Amino acid sequence: EIGRWRARFADLQNARLREAGAETRVDHRSLEAQEIDREATIHLGPAATALERRGVPTRRGESNRAMRARDVERCNAEPTRPAEPPAAEAEAPAPTQKSLIQALREKTARLYPTEAFPPPLEAAFANPPPARPSPTPQTAETERRRLAEEAEQALRRREADRQALLSADIPAVERHVAEWTLQRAWVTQHAPPPATELADRWGELARARREATDAEQALDALETAHADWRRTHRLGLMLLAHVPGSKRREGTARERRIAEAKAALEQARTTLEAAQKAHEARRPAAEREARQLIEEHRQQTAALQRWIEEGRALIQRAKAAQDAERARREAEARTRAEAEHRQREAEQQKPQEPGRPPAEPPAPKQEPPKFAIPAPQPKPRYPAPGG
């Protein structure tokens, strides 16, 4: 049952791909049935697929890549033989100029059947075109058979479709539609990342910006605190370092911390510039990848939407076909019951044959009286003990 539905869905997908002009085709068969000598890959799933697109390796992705590498190594290890041209093509002589001109004339005559200067009207009536020959009986019989075979094939296809709809597992299709609906909602909520995020895949630019901002804020805080401290200890800064109450040594330490904060800010700005240059270098590839992800996201959403619509249409058709078949069987059962009833009535109303006594009705079954006393039964005689 599942294999038949997979084949049906594969046919529907291939029909839509053919209508869209895409060369890709879907094959539901296994690799062994397709006679393909390679290892089967593992289905990643939506979560692993999203991680792989963001560049985060997963266990299933690594396993699939290892399988593909083994397949490539096996294909490269197999000896390949150069294709030899057929003997007929190798020995075919090159066309001459006369044959090319004759072929061009024949092609022109086929494309332009009318002459450039048609003959006068009298000449046309003088030489009328030959009448089309009437079809022979064999040709007519062949055409009739061909039309009959086409009609029979169309009838078989319709009957096969009807039987498929009658044997359709509607709850299973409804479960598939529900799963596709959930997948579409998940895909809609998880949009592909923008190019800026793809270019800064490991967060180097964001980390550099954060470090530069923190260093700038730390320097501002130290300079503000140092300015307030100098205003507060203006007199202590005037004293010499060895005089009690002097603030010169503390001021020197504060200035040293401010210098270290300035150096850290310069280092953070240098790192930020390098991260920005690397980000700009990765930006074109990230934009291409973002466009590809957006297109894949759109195709996946469209495919899920198409599957959902086809599944719902299939459910409606299957329900309609099964309801119609159920109504037909009930109508047949009612018609059969009515026919049997009319037949019994006709047999009862049929007149008796002359000379044949009427059939006596069956005697009623006599039942014993409700309060009947059973007749006494004689007691069995047993032999005396010992004799």
C-alpha positions in Angstrom: 0.0 0.0 0.0 2.8 2.5 0.9 4.7 1.6 -2.2 1.7 2.3 -4.4 1.2 5.7 -2.8 4.9 6.6 -3.1 4.7 5.7 -6.8 1.6 7.8 -7.2 3.2 10.8 -5.5 6.3 10.4 -7.6 4.2 10.5 -10.7 2.4 13.6 -9.6 5.7 15.4 -8.7 7.3 14.4 -12.1 4.2 15.7 -13.9 4.5 19.1 -12.1 8.3 19.2 -12.8 7.6 18.4 -16.5 5.0 21.2 -16.6 7.5 23.6 -15.0 10.2 22.7 -17.6 12.6 21.3 -15.0 14.9 18.4 -15.9 14.9 17.0 -12.4 12.9 13.9 -11.8 11.8 12.0 -8.7 12.3 8.3 -8.4 10.7 6.5 -5.5 12.4 3.2 -6.1 15.3 1.9 -4.1 18.9 2.1 -5.4 18.9 -1.7 -6.0 15.7 -1.4 -8.1 17.3 1.5 -10.0 20.5 -0.6 -10.5 22.6 2.2 -9.0 25.8 1.0 -7.4 26.3 3.4 -4.5 25.5 3.5 -0.8 22.2 5.0 0.4 22.5 8.3 2.2 20.7 9.2 5.4 17.8 11.6 5.6 19.0 14.7 7.4 15.7 16.1 8.6 14.7 19.8 8.9 16.9 20.5 12.0 20.1 18.9 10.6 19.5 20.5 7.2 19.3 24.0 8.8 22.5 23.4 10.8 24.3 22.2 7.7 23.2 25.3 5.8 24.7 27.4 8.5 28.0 25.6 8.3 27.6 23.6 11.5 28.6 20.0 10.8 26.3 17.2 12.0 26.7 13.5 12.5 24.3 12.6 9.7 25.9 15.2 7.3 29.4 13.8 8.0 28.1 10.2 7.4 26.6 11.3 4.0 29.8 13.1 3.0 31.9 10.0 3.9 29.5 7.8 1.7 29.8 10.2 -1.2 33.6 10.2 -0.9 33.7 6.4 -0.9 31.5 6.3 -4.0 33.8 8.8 -5.8 36.8 6.7 -4.9 35.2 3.5 -6.1 34.2 5.2 -9.4 37.7 6.5 -9.9 39.2 3.1 -9.1 37.1 1.4 -11.8 38.9 1.2 -15.2 37.2 3.2 -17.9 37.4 2.3 -21.6 37.3 5.0 -24.3 34.3 5.0 -26.4 34.9 3.8 -29.9 33.0 5.3 -32.8 30.7 3.0 -34.6 32.0 1.4 -37.8 29.1 2.8 -39.8 29.8 6.3 -38.7 33.5 6.0 -39.3 33.1 4.6 -42.8 30.3 7.0 -43.8 31.6 9.3 -46.7 31.4 13.0 -46.4 28.4 14.6 -48.2 29.2 16.2 -51.5 28.2 19.7 -52.6 25.6 18.3 -55.1 23.9 16.2 -52.3 23.8 19.2 -50.0 22.2 21.4 -52.7 19.6 18.6 -53.5 18.8 18.3 -49.8 18.3 22.1 -49.5 16.0 22.0 -52.5 13.9 19.3 -51.0 13.7 21.0 -47.7 12.7 24.3 -49.4 10.0 22.4 -51.4 8.6 21.0 -48.2 8.6 24.3 -46.4 7.1 26.3 -49.3 4.8 24.0 -51.3 3.4 26.9 -53.4 5.4 28.3 -56.3 6.7 31.8 -56.3 4.8 32.6 -59.6 1.6 30.5 -59.7 0.3 29.4 -63.1 -2.8 31.1 -64.6 -6.3 30.1 -63.7 -6.9 28.2 -67.0 -3.9 26.0 -66.5 -5.1 25.3 -63.0 -8.5 24.1 -64.2 -6.9 22.3 -67.2 -4.8 20.1 -64.9 -6.9 19.5 -61.8 -5.2 17.9 -58.8 -5.8 14.1 -58.5 -8.5 13.1 -56.2 -7.5 11.6 -52.8 -7.8 7.9 -53.0 -10.5 6.4 -50.9 -9.3 4.4 -47.9 -9.0 0.7 -48.4 -11.0 -1.7 -46.2 -7.7 -2.8 -44.5 -6.9 0.8 -43.7 -10.4 1.5 -42.3 -10.2 -1.7 -40.2 -6.8 -0.8 -38.9 -8.0 2.7 -37.9 -11.1 1.3 -36.3 -9.0 -1.1 -34.2 -6.7 1.7 -33.2 -9.6 3.8 -32.0 -11.1 0.9 -30.2 -7.7 0.1 -28.5 -7.3 3.8 -27.5 -10.8 3.8 -26.0 -10.2 0.6 -24.2 -6.9 1.9 -22.8 -8.6 5.1 -21.6 -11.4 3.0 -20.0 -8.7 0.8 -18.3 -6.9 3.9 -17.0 -10.2 5.4 -15.6 -11.0 2.0 -14.0 -7.5 1.8 -12.5 -7.9 5.3 -11.1 -11.3 4.5 -9.7 -10.0 1.3 -8.0 -7.0 3.3 -6.6 -9.4 5.8 -5.2 -11.6 3.1 -3.7 -8.6 1.4 -2.1 -7.1 4.7 -0.9 -6.2 4.8 2.8 -7.8 8.2 3.6 -6.5 8.3 7.3 -2.9 7.7 6.1 -3.2 10.5 3.5 -4.7 12.8 6.1 -1.7 12.1 8.4 0.7 12.9 5.5 -1.1 16.1 4.9 -0.9 17.0 8.6 2.8 16.3 8.6 3.3 18.4 5.5 1.3 21.2 7.1 3.6 21.2 10.1 6.7 21.1 7.9 5.4 24.1 6.0 4.7 26.0 9.2 8.3 25.2 10.4 9.9 26.2 7.1 7.8 29.4 7.1 8.9 30.4 10.6 12.6 29.5 10.0 13.6 31.8 7.2 17.1 31.5 5.8 19.7 33.8 7.4 20.7 37.1 5.7 23.9 37.7 3.9 25.4 39.7 6.8 25.0 36.8 9.2 26.4 34.3 6.6 29.5 36.5 6.0 30.0 36.6 9.8 29.4 32.9 10.3 31.5 32.6 13.5 30.7 36.0 15.0 34.1 37.6 14.6 32.8 41.0 13.5 30.2 41.1 16.2 32.7 40.1 18.8 35.2 42.8 17.6 32.5 45.4 17.7 31.5 44.4 21.2 35.1 44.5 22.4 35.7 47.9 20.8 32.6 49.3 22.4 33.5 47.9 25.8 37.1 49.3 25.6 35.7 52.8 24.6 33.2 52.8 27.5 36.0 51.7 30.0 38.3 54.5 28.8 35.5 57.1 29.1 34.7 55.8 32.7 38.4 56.0 33.7 38.9 59.5 32.3 35.7 60.8 33.9 36.7 59.3 37.3 40.2 60.7 37.0 38.9 64.2 36.2 36.6 64.1 39.3 39.5 62.7 41.4 41.8 65.6 40.4 39.2 68.2 41.2 38.7 66.6 44.6 42.4 66.3 45.5 43.7 69.4 43.9 45.7 70.4 47.0 47.1 66.9 47.6 48.5 66.9 44.0 50.5 70.1 44.8 52.4 68.4 47.6 55.6 66.5 47.0 55.4 62.7 46.9 57.3 62.2 50.3 55.0 64.7 52.1 52.2 63.1 54.1 48.8 63.7 52.4 50.3 63.9 48.9 48.3 62.3 46.0 50.9 62.3 43.4 51.7 58.6 43.5 48.0 57.7 43.3 47.6 60.2 40.4 50.5 58.5 38.6 48.8 55.1 39.0 45.5 56.4 37.7 47.3 57.9 34.6 49.0 54.5 34.0 45.6 52.8 34.0 44.2 55.4 31.6 47.2 54.7 29.3 46.6 51.0 29.4 42.9 51.6 28.6 43.9 53.7 25.6 46.2 50.9 24.3 43.4 48.4 24.7 41.1 50.6 22.8 43.6 51.0 19.9 44.0 47.2 19.9 40.3 46.7 19.8 39.9 49.2 16.9 42.6 47.4 14.9 40.9 44.1 15.4 37.6 45.6 14.4 39.1 47.0 11.2 40.6 43.5 10.3 37.3 41.9 11.0 35.5 44.4 8.8 37.9 43.8 5.9 37.4 40.0 6.2 33.7 40.5 6.4 33.7 42.6 3.2 35.8 39.9 1.5 33.3 37.2 2.4 30.3 39.3 1.6 29.9 38.4 -2.2 30.0 34.7 -1.5 27.6 35.1 1.4 25.2 37.0 -0.8 25.2 34.2 -3.4 24.7 31.7 -0.7 21.8 33.8 0.8 20.1 34.0 -2.6 20.5 30.2 -3.1 19.0 29.5 0.4 16.1 31.9 -0.3 15.4 30.1 -3.6 15.6 26.7 -1.9 13.4 28.0 0.8 10.9 29.2 -1.8 11.0 25.9 -3.7 10.6 23.9 -0.5 7.6 26.0 0.6 6.0 25.7 -2.9 6.6 21.9 -2.9 5.0 21.5 0.5 2.1 23.7 -0.5 1.6 21.7 -3.7 1.8 18.4 -1.8 -0.8 19.6 0.7 -3.2 20.7 -2.1 -2.7 17.5 -4.0 -3.3 15.5 -0.8 -6.4 17.4 0.0 -7.7 17.0 -3.6 -6.9 13.3 -3.4 -8.8 13.0 -0.1 -11.8 14.7 -1.6 -11.8 12.5 -4.7 -11.3 9.3 -2.7 -14.2 10.2 -0.3 -16.4 11.0 -3.3 -15.5 7.8 -5.0 -16.0 5.7 -1.9 -19.3 7.4 -1.1 -20.5 6.8 -4.6 -19.5 3.1 -4.5 -21.2 2.7 -1.1 -24.4 4.3 -2.5 -24.2 2.1 -5.6 -23.9 -1.1 -3.5 -26.8 0.0 -1.2 -28.9 0.8 -4.3 -28.1 -2.7 -5.7 -28.9 -4.3 -2.4 -32.3 -2.5 -2.3 -33.0 -3.3 -5.9 -32.2 -7.0 -5.3 -34.4 -7.1 -2.1 -37.3 -5.5 -4.0 -36.9 -8.0 -6.9 -37.0 -10.9 -4.4 -40.0 -9.4 -2.7 -41.9 -9.0 -5.9 -40.9 -12.5 -7.0 -42.3 -14.0 -3.7 -45.5 -12.0 -4.1 -45.9 -13.2 -7.7 -45.4 -16.8 -6.6 -48.0 -16.4 -3.9 -50.5 -14.9 -6.2 -49.9 -17.5 -8.9 -53.2 -19.6 -9.5 -53.2 -23.3 -8.7 -53.0 -25.8 -11.6 -56.2 -27.8 -12.4 -56.4 -31.3 -11.0 -53.8 -30.6 -8.4 -55.1 -30.3 -4.8 -54.1 -27.2 -3.0 -51.2 -27.6 -0.8 -52.2 -28.1 2.8 -50.7 -25.7 5.3 -48.2 -27.2 7.7 -49.7 -28.6 10.9 -49.1 -26.4 13.9 -46.6 -27.7 16.3 -48.3 -29.1 19.4 -46.7 -28.1 22.6 -47.2 -29.9 25.9 -49.6 -28.3 28.4 -48.0 -25.8 30.7 -48.9 -27.7 33.9 -48.6 -31.3 32.6 -47.7 -34.0 35.2 -45.0 -36.4 34.0 -45.9 -40.1 33.9 -44.3 -42.2 36.8 -41.3 -44.2 35.6 -40.5 -47.7 37.2 -37.5 -47.9 39.4 -34.6 -49.8 38.2 -33.9 -53.2 39.9 -30.4 -53.7 41.2 -28.9 -57.2 42.1 -28.7 -58.0 45.8 -25.4 -57.7 47.5 -23.3 -61.0 47.3 -25.6 -62.7 44.9 
